[in-house]
Amino acid sequence: MKGLIEIISTFLPDAIFEFNTKKLPLLEEVWGRSFKEEMLNETQKTVEISKNYSRPLNNCIFRAINKHLPEFKENSMNGFDYSYNDYLIEDKNSFSFNTASWTGNGFIKTPIHLLKKFKCDENGVIIEAFAMIVDISTCSEGWSGKKLSTNFSTIKFNKNDFSELNLIYGDLKINRKLIRPITWSI
């Protein structure tokens, strides 16, 4: 897993640069207006950004990793998105950069997760990022249970889980109870 972590930490900024300079302008062309105009009246802006950005951004990140680590493969199945050697890896993006959690769809997943957070400026350009790999089965808390009114669940990490979190890009702040991811500039 160490090789994967090193490759992601090295090439994540390049992948984000590709997204910002090539994919974001294409999204704006498809929308027929700028990011700012597209998101102007959105009440759940981070949800809409995630829906619109995740596939093209993940493709940029995957290509950057796979170019240098061919054994990292796309394998989108129920419960995981990538494989690396014998590891199955679930991928999660969050554009709620100021929270200590990630949101998922509530389905059973492989325990190893690549968790990422991003911060965009007012024009939709990704300016900060965070990434880590964690085997959730080794942590004190897992995905929350589904609620009656929604199929979503969340995951956050207790301060006792610190040694289980494999930081790739960014930093971690230990608060009284929870660990908070800290994004770094790109």
N, C-alpha and C positions, 0 to 999 in steps of 0.2 A: 504494500500500500504506500510505502514511503516514496517510491518512484512516481506514482500517480500524483501524490501531494506536491512533489517538487515540480512536475511538469505543469500542473494547474497554476501553482503560484507564479511560475515564470511566464506563462503565456495567457493568463486571464486578462491582463491589461491589453494585450494585442487583440484578443477576441472582442473585447468591449470597444476598442478603437474601430475595429471593422464594423461592428454594429452601429456605432454612432455616425460613422462617415459614409457607410454604404447602405445599410438596411433601414435605418431610421428615415432617410430621404425617400426610400422606396415605399415605406409605410405611409408617409405623408402623401405620396403620389396616389396610392390606392385610396386613401381617405378623401383625397381631393381638397385637402386643407392642412394647415400646420398642426403640429401636436397641440400647441396652445389652444387653437380653435376647436380641435377635436375633443379636448378634455375640459373645455370651459364650463359646461353645465353638468359634469359628472359629479354625483354625490359620493360615489365610491371610487374615487380616482385610482387608488392603488390596485383595486380589483381589475379595473379596466386596463390599466397599464400592464398588469400581469397577463391578462388574456391576450392582449395585442403583441406584447414583446416576447413572451416566453419561447415560442417556437423559433422565431428567427435568431434570438439571442442564444438559445441553447444550441442551435445549429452552428453558430460561430464558435462557441466554446468547444463543442464536440470536435469540429474540424481542427481547431488549434491543438487540442490534446492528441487526437488520433494521428495527426501528422508526425508527431514526435514519439508517440506511444501506440503503435498499431494494434496492440493487444487490448486497448480500450475500445469497446465496440458498442454501437447502439443496439439495444435489445428491448424495445418498448413492449412490455408485456404487463399484465395486471400485477402490480406490486413492485415493478422495477423498470428502470429506463436504460441502464447500461450494464455491461459486464466488463470486468477486468480480471484476467486470469480466472480464478475460481470464485471471485466475488460478484454478487449481484448488487447493483446500486440503484437506489431510488433517488431521483433528483427533485429538489424543491426550490423554487424561486420565491422571493418576497420583495415587494417594493414598499413595504411598510418598514422602512429602515430604522425607525425610532422605537420599535417594539422588541421584546425579548422572545417572540414566538414566530412560528410558521404555521400556515393553515394548509390542510390537506382535505381530500375528499372523503375520508372516513373508511376507505377500503383497506384491507390487510395488505401490508407492505413487507418487503424484505427489510431486515433490521439495519443494513448499512445505508446511510443517507448522505448525499452530497447536498448540503444546505447552503443557499446563497441569499444574500440581501443586496439590494441596489438602491441607490439614491439618484434621482433625476433632477436636473435643473428645470426652470420654467419652460424651456424649449424642448424638453424630453430627452436631452442628452444625459447619458449615464455619467455621473461625475464621481461617484464613490461606490465601493463594493466591499463585500465580506463573503468569505467562503470557508467552510469546514467540512470534514468528513467525520461521521460519528456512527458507531454501532449502537443503535438505540437499545438493543437487548442488554447492554452492559450498564445502562443508566437507571437512575432511581425512578424516573417517570417516562412514560411512553406517550403515544398519541392519546388524546382525550377521547372519551366515548362519544358516540353520536348522540345528538339531542333529538327529541321528538319532532321539533320544528325544522331541523336541518340535517343534512347529511355530512356537514363539515366537522372536522376535528382539528385540534391544535396540538402543537408540541412546543415545550419550553424545557429549559434545563436548570435543575437545582444546583446550588453551589457545590454540593457533594459530587457532582458529575464532572467537575473541571478536568480531572485527569483522563477522562474518557473522550474528550473533545480534541480532535486533530485539526488544529488551526492551519488554514491554507493562506488566507489573505484577510487582513484586518486584525482586530484585537478582541479580547474578551475582558469584560469588566464584571467582577464578582460583587453583586449587591448583597443585601442582607439575606435574601433567600434564593434569588435567581441569578443566572449568568446572562449578561446582556452582550450581544454582539456589537462591535464597534466597526463601522465602515471606515475604509481608507480611501484617500483620493486616488483617482486613476491617473 
